[in-house]
């Protein structure tokens, strides 16, 4: 199973070592056959930028804080295989629309086809692909996550981002919560998932 992890999963693993997201990343870092996990260059850059410049709130923290290289080092070393620049997958779009700004207003499926070249019919087959790409309807800063998954042949995106999860599926790519992925991999029992999550699995 090929899975792209977004920054919400990285941050959850960073703030809660030994938690579910940490376990998923650890399995991906082992390059276990059951989970071919990756992040893109844009996701890696976003993680670093938020960590060192913008700041992030951990569980129970009321104020976002930044982290030093020394504080980040143990996490980056633990998951070096995912963060190694040579091993990161590439995304053709960043956190801004850049040269694709002229596509604002186009349905998501058409936008993603123009950006990634992915099969148009497959993209247009999902209901979410009809959502227009506007600053109100889609988190433009997260389009790189979907594009990166499509370009790198992911089966799913693992995320805790509610807006991203609301687009599930996008063409052939499912967007699932960490608990759903963990249950599919047999790391936790389906029965421990909340009913709402079980229904979306």
N, C-alpha and C positions, 0 to 999 in steps of 0.2 A: 504494500500500500504506500503510495507516494503522497506525502503530506507537507504542505507549506505551513510553517508556524508564523503567526504575526507577532507584533511587539507586545500585545496584551499577554500572550503566553510567556514570552521572555520575561516580562516584568513580574508576572505572578511567580515564576520559578525563582527569580532573583530575590524577591521579598519573602518567599516561603520555601526555603530549601527542605527537601523531603516531602513537599506537597505533590499533588497530582501533576501539575505542569512540569515540575522539576523531574518527576519520574518519566514523563513522556519525552522530555529533551534528553534525559540520560539514555533512554532506549534508542533514540535517534542517533545520539553521539556514538553509541556502540556499533553503529552501522549494522544493526540486527536485520536479517532478511525480512522480518515481518513489518518493519517500519523504515521506509526510505524517507527520512525527514530532512527538510532543508529550510534555509532562509535565503532571501535575495540580498543583493548588494544594497538595495534601497532600504530594506527592513533593518539590515545591520547598521547602516548609516543613521537611520531614524533612532534606533536604540541608543547609539553613541551620542547623538545630538541631544536627545531628551535627557540622557543621563548626565551629561556634562554641561549643557547649556540651558535647556528649558526647565528641567526639573520634573520629578515624578512623585506622586503621592503613593505611599505604601499603605497597606491595610491599617486602618486606625489613625493614619496621619492626616492632620487637618491642613497642612501646608506642604506644597510640593518642595522637594529639595533636590539639589544636584549632588553628584558623587564624584570623588576624585578617581584618578586612574588606579591608585592603590586599592580603593574600595571595590572597584570593578574587577580587578585582576583575578581574584579567585574564581569568580563566575565565568569570566572569559576563558580562563585556563581549563575549567571543568568541561566547557563545551567548545573547546578550541576547534574541533573538527567542523562545527557548524559556522564558526566565525572566521575561519581561515579565508582570507580574501581570494586565494586561488581556487578554493573549493566552493565559494558562494555562487549561487545561480544569479543570472542577470535579469533585470526587468527593464523594459524599453521606455518606461515612463516613471517619473519621480513623484514626489509629493505635490507637485504643481502640474497643471496641464501642459505648460510649455508650448511646444509646437503643435499640440493637439487642441489648443484653446478654441479654434474654429469649429470644433465638434460639439460645443456646448449646445444643449437642446436636442441632440440626436439621441434616440433610444440607446440604452446601455448596451444592448446586443450589437448594434451597429457601431457604436463607439469602440467596443472591445475588438470587434472584427478589424476595424481600421488600424488599431494600435498593435494588435498581436498577429493578425492574419489567420486567426483560428476560424475553423469552418463556420460560416455565417449561419447555415441552417441549424447547426447544433446550438449556437448561441441564442438564436431567435426562438428556439423551442421552449425555453424556460420563461415562466411568467415574469420574473424579475427583469428579464432582458428588455421588456417594453418600457421600463421606467426611464424617463428622460434624464440625461446627465445635466443636471442643474445644481446650483450651489444649495438649493433647498431640499431637493429630493435625494441626493447622493452625497456622501462625504467624499469630496473630490480628493482629499489627501489620502484616502484609502484605495483609490482606483489602482494604484501600483500593486497592491496586494493581489487583487483579482487578476490583473494583467500578468504578474509574475507567476501566478499559479497556472494560468492558461499556457503561457509561453514555455513553461518548464514541465508540462504534462503531469501536473498534480491531479490526484484523484479527489483530494479535498484540501480545504483550508481549515486549520484549527485556530479558533479565535474566541475571545470573550467579548468582542465589540458588538453591541446590540444592533447597530445600524448595518454592519457587515453581515451579521447573522440573518438579518431580515431579508437579505437578497438571495438566500439559499433556495435552490441551487442556481448557479450561473453556468448555463450550458452543461458540460459534462462534469463540472466541479461542484462538489457539495461543500457547504460551509457549516462546520459543526463546532460545538463547545468542547473543551478539553475532556469533560466527563463522558461525552458521547464517544469520542475517539478512544478513551481509556476502556470503556465498556466493550467496544468493538474489538479491541486488542486483547480482551480478557484480563485486563489489569484490575478491573472492578466488576462487580455483578450488575447486570442491567437493573435488577430489583432495587438497588440503592439509589438509582437516579430518581430525581423528582419526577412526578407524573408528567408535568409540562415538557420536560426534557425528553422523557421516554417517547412521548407522542411525536416529537420533532425528529427523532432518530430514524 
